[in-house]
């Protein structure tokens, strides 16, 4: 785990429990897979989803130790699902890097990557069953898992498509990224024992944070130097995925992009840098930032509607910090 | 669906319902994925696992239409889980063919194959939740899914290992293949409302049928001409998987195999044919057939302990036909 939560000792300790549980569940006879899972879990991920889970759980009443163990399991199930999708995404994208380290598929090959992701899906399944068998939230989890995958599929289906709309982008982003933030927030509030109004608000807040978070990630892909950000720049474009900054610029001035984007898989590195320049020149980054700010503001406004107190203050602070580059 | 069940009109009709449900659930916005799933479901698979599910379900009392729909969902969940593992296995093996057609990864690429498998995992999850939320059988499903994956991982971990034992082979086979036959049989008996003794027997029978079935498949890999059997010959050896006939011959005469197997990924097609000849010359096929016959006999003996009647007769007939080449 990274040092991201050092200033939040309660959250830090709870995330530490999540890390321990991941390590326990990753224990399999195949040492390569076990190492792959543990490496990924230690590779500096921020554990944002479990953190939001635990933050929202604090809106409920105080918990006994049995309840605490259950909350740890649910938070872990969310991080495990996230890890499974990361690993499979890296196969799709042929990504050499993940969290600044070699991706599992680059290090161990696609065979190990496919099965490691699959194993994490089964551990996810196991953890939610252990913690909520009989609850309607099992179906919430199944629906979330499906939405995440549908978001990925939508994105794959839209590759190299210059006709895609902002609505297409929002739908795919709501699935592939925001759904897991929504799930973490809503489950935190629900299983923490919060009021139903708080549970509903939590879902909305999680969704909007997730959307703004993905937009920020997409913006950084067009603005950051590759050393700044733990992954290669313009990675999405390399695989034909047109993210928000490009879409905004493309909608403004389709003609200048057409000759470059028409090349599809034949685009060179120089073509991609050209696209990057055109995105910036056509206000793609600026417009994307404005849209991201709208979602951040929506999230912050809803946070302010939560019950007053220390938790709300923390949530406000963390959300502002996480999305600071959107506002 | 193939014509395999034409002589069993009740089973045939029930499997038809499974096909219809697969088609319904495969409906997604990405037409490539939808086609890939439907193609695979129609490509002449024998639907053995749902068939055993429905056969064992007949040991229970008569069902009302609501119960029938639930049974169809559970049978479908099993076939869907099977399809998901097939698709991901074909990525691992770089298989060009599946069920005599192009594999999904060969036809649409590994990207589509990874996500199609993942989507099927979520549909599996969805179907079991819809049909048995609150039941302890949810955990039975989670454990089964984990065992299947562990079997795959064991097999991957043992590739090119000349020290692997018969116990290693049986453990990996029990997971990757037999577990799903076991799940189908035990769930059929349980959700069909059969007596607990029948449920326990069903699990044992399913497991032994599954083991014999995999052994038969492994034997055919060393004996069939590629036109005979809908996949390339010696496919397992190509990926470093040493199946039963090779293991039996290798244990009998390790020295003759060593120079060939030491070549690992450098083995040529001619080397592999040499291995095949040595397997036959060292009684590998014969010994494998004898071991398979033991598992078939165990299964048949247990079938004979089931309640007398038409269902038992059918089960005996189908099992004998399926495993005829092992006895």
Interface residues (C-beta under 8 A of the other chain):
Chain A: X28 X29 X30 X31 X32 X33 X88 X91 X92 X110 X111 X112 X114 X115 X117 X118 X119 X121 X122 X123 X125 X126 X129 X130 X133 X134 X138 X139 X141 X142 X143 X145 X146 X149 X150 X152 X153 X154 X156 X157
Chain B: X28 X29 X30 X32 X33 X88 X91 X92 X110 X111 X112 X114 X115 X117 X118 X119 X121 X122 X123 X125 X126 X129 X130 X133 X134 X138 X139 X142 X143 X145 X146 X149 X150 X152 X153 X154 X156 X157
